[in-house]
Amino acid sequence: MAKASKALPQYIAGLSAGFGSFCLGATIGWSAPAEKMITEDIEYGFAVSTNQFGWISSLLTLGATCVCVPVGFLIDRIGRKPTMLALIPPYMIGWVLMIFAKNVAMLYCGRFILGVCGGAFCVTAPIYTTEISTLATRGMLGSFFQLLIVFGILYGYVVGAFVHLQLLNILCAILPMIFAAFFLFMPESPVYLALKGQKEAAAKSLAWLRGKHYDVDDELKQIMSGVEQSGSKTGIAAALKRPITLKGLGIAVLLQIFQQLTGINAIVFYSTSIFADVGAGLSASMSTILIGGTQVVMTLVAVNIIDKVGRRILLAISAFFMALTTALMGGYFQMRQNSEESVASLGWLPICSICMFIIFFAIGFGPVPWLIGAELFSEDVKAVAGSVAGTSNWLMAFAVTKLFPILQSSLGPAPTFWIFTVIAIMAFIYSLLWVPETKGKTLNEIQEMLGSKNS
């Protein structure tokens, strides 16, 4: 009889892989404090217009968009662990360009490269963490990706509030090296090893992850059975055409689209300027740190409840309150447009609304789309299908970060936030009616559920 596994090695490996997303989060969080340093204080020594900074911010998402599908094939060819370690040299090149930038073109190239590396982590890390976990820990480990992103964003906010631009760049540049130092000692995914027919190596990986006293035979048989049932020897094109795969892909892609089109990246990238614009009592940098801290705390809450409450209910609650808070934001800006005096005492409203938005995004539409995207697919198609979903996420993120300031200037802030409200309402309805509940289900059970006509 197999002895119970110890979860600690899984958490260590999951957090180590997730530190790659911490690197990405710091890169995202960099934008908010760096905007003033670059456009107003001219700390690079050359002028950068507001429009150019918009491209500097959004090229991160464009880089991520371009890499997701290629990396999906790469992680199936060379493995999850080697792929993530191979991202370190280009990550360092991106930050070197940012540190030693002599013109805007170098900043564009640096941010694009950083986006490529971050997008690759978005595909690889969630797959790796779900593949190394047991059924009991899958939800928590699958949420580590989003958890470490928000910790990284907060890191960028806090560091950027207290140091000059070059030191901010350096303190972000050292993060990929820290990731490499820890993740180098983690095992490869046992599922990937099984896919490659390396049964002994998969057993060793499981033994590391479950503890030396755990009998891995039963779990290894389940993994090998899942690999055989997935039809891993069929071509990827044929696997992608399976009705169950297409249904899962539709769900995963729509969740990623909703995650971005409800406005999260608009708020994260431009939070400092938003709070400076409303003239709240807190400084813009402190308000931004408040946002980041709120996101971290609530993502920690989500990590602890996601396997208890379930995926679908968290998505529905999240979408409902995101709709409510963006509606309030729109109402504030509409009143402000009508009369500055009418909102003189309401400087707290946008901060509270955005913090509430962050709270409910963090417990649902933050972590859950990445987790579900790694749960819906059979082993032979998981990497490529996940990369397609990741591409849709970053493409929408690029659109939002680029279009948000344009919509604000052309339509005004109130209608812009109300667009987010309408999309959040659509996400609420979709979550309730069409998203399957994957909590506590094995891969085979999820595939059967997707194949059911009533699902």
Buried (B, 14 or more C-beta within 10 A) or exposed (E): EEEEBBBEBBBBBBBBBBBBBBBBBBBBBBBBBBBBBBBEEEBBEEEBEEEBBBBBBBBBBBBBBBBBBBBBEBBBEEBBBEBBBBBBEBBBBBBBBBBEBEEBEBBBBBBBBBBBBBBBBBBBBBBBBBBBBBBEBBBBBBBBBBBBBBBBBBBBBBBBBEBEBBEBBBBBBEBBEEBBEBBEEBBBBBBBBBBBEBBEBBBBBBBBBBBEEBBBEEBBEBBBEBBEBBBBEEEBEEBBEBEBBEBBBEBBBBBBBBBBBBBBBBBBBBBBBBBBBBEBEBEBBEBBBBBBBBBBBBBBEBBEBBBEBBBBBBBBBBBBBBBBBBBBBBBBBBBBEEEEEEBEEBBEBBBBBBBBBBBBBBBBBBBBBBBBBBBBBBBBBBBBBBBBBBBBBBBBBBBBBBBBBEBBEEEBBBBBBBBBBBBBBBBBEBBBEEBBBBBEBBBBEBBEBBEEEEB
